Amino acid sequence: QVLLVESGGGLVQAGDSLRLSCAASGLPFSSYRMGWFRQAPGKEREFVAASVPITWSVSNTYYADSVKGRFTLSRDNAKNAVYLQMNSLKVDDTAVYYCTADPRGVDGLLRAPSGYDYWGQGTQVTVSS
């Protein structure tokens, strides 16, 4: 059974930083595409970042334009974990953040929720002005 557990969310002020963590179990982590999505109230779930493994130690990382330069995704295959370092947070970053995993790696679905089979329960990030 695949299990993704997010942590690290909270309430911060604009300009602050947060680091989200996702612990994965029940899957061959190093071969899975791992991603972060977010969903704000009344809005659709949107892509934030993804890590696509090339080899055990090398992966390509992709970001939404809205977070590029502020957010950094990293993965630790030895710990079955993926992280999202979020700097210079904005009020518009307020959302529930979800960790995702996918074994198929369909290129055309990298930025689509339908491109991921497994989801965590989400962690709330609230950025106040």
C-alpha positions in Angstrom: 0.0 0.0 0.0 1.4 3.4 -1.1 1.4 6.0 1.6 2.4 9.6 1.3 2.5 11.8 4.4 3.1 15.5 4.2 4.2 17.7 7.0 5.6 21.2 7.6 2.7 23.4 6.7 1.6 26.3 8.9 0.8 30.0 9.2 3.5 32.5 8.1 3.8 36.1 7.0 4.5 37.2 3.5 8.2 37.0 2.8 8.8 34.1 5.2 9.9 30.6 4.4 8.6 27.1 5.0 9.8 23.7 4.2 7.4 20.9 3.4 8.3 17.3 3.7 6.7 14.2 2.2 7.5 10.7 3.6 6.7 7.9 1.1 6.3 4.2 1.8 5.1 1.2 -0.1 6.6 2.1 -3.5 10.0 1.9 -5.2 10.6 5.6 -4.5 13.7 6.1 -6.6 11.9 5.2 -9.8 8.8 7.2 -9.2 8.0 10.7 -10.4 7.3 12.8 -7.4 5.4 16.0 -7.4 3.8 18.8 -5.4 0.4 20.3 -6.2 -1.6 22.9 -4.3 -5.3 23.8 -4.1 -6.6 27.1 -2.9 -10.3 27.6 -1.8 -12.5 27.8 -4.8 -9.7 27.0 -7.3 -8.6 24.0 -9.2 -5.7 21.9 -8.0 -2.5 23.3 -9.7 1.0 22.0 -10.4 3.8 23.4 -8.3 6.9 21.2 -8.9 7.9 17.7 -9.9 11.0 15.5 -9.8 11.5 13.0 -12.6 14.2 10.4 -12.0 16.8 9.8 -14.7 19.1 7.6 -12.6 19.1 6.7 -8.9 21.1 9.8 -8.1 20.1 12.1 -10.9 16.7 13.7 -11.5 15.2 16.5 -13.5 13.1 19.1 -11.7 10.3 21.2 -13.1 8.5 24.2 -11.6 5.3 26.2 -12.3 6.2 29.7 -13.5 4.5 31.1 -10.4 7.0 29.5 -8.0 10.2 29.4 -10.1 13.0 31.0 -8.3 11.3 30.9 -5.0 10.5 27.2 -4.4 13.0 24.3 -4.6 12.0 20.7 -4.8 14.5 18.1 -3.6 14.4 14.4 -3.1 16.3 12.0 -0.9 16.0 8.5 -2.4 17.8 7.0 0.6 15.1 8.3 2.9 12.1 7.9 0.5 11.4 11.6 1.0 10.7 14.6 -1.1 10.9 18.2 0.1 9.6 21.6 -1.0 11.6 24.6 0.3 9.4 27.7 -0.1 11.0 31.1 0.2 9.7 34.6 -0.3 6.2 33.3 0.3 3.3 35.4 -1.0 -0.3 35.6 0.1 -1.2 33.9 -3.2 0.7 30.9 -2.1 -1.9 30.1 0.5 -3.3 26.7 -0.3 -3.4 23.0 0.7 -0.2 21.4 -0.6 -0.3 17.8 -1.8 2.5 15.4 -2.3 2.0 13.1 -5.3 3.7 10.0 -6.8 3.5 8.4 -10.2 5.1 5.3 -11.6 4.3 5.9 -15.2 6.1 9.1 -16.0 3.9 10.2 -18.9 5.6 13.3 -20.2 2.4 15.0 -21.3 0.9 14.7 -17.9 3.7 16.1 -15.8 1.8 19.2 -14.8 -1.7 17.6 -14.6 -3.3 16.0 -11.5 -4.4 13.1 -13.7 -0.7 12.3 -14.3 -0.3 11.1 -10.7 -1.7 7.9 -9.2 -1.0 8.5 -5.5 -1.7 11.5 -3.3 -1.1 12.5 0.3 -3.7 14.0 2.6 -2.3 17.5 2.1 -0.9 20.1 4.5 -2.2 23.7 4.9 0.0 26.6 4.1 -1.4 30.0 5.0 0.5 33.2 4.2 -0.7 36.4 5.8 0.0 39.9 4.6 
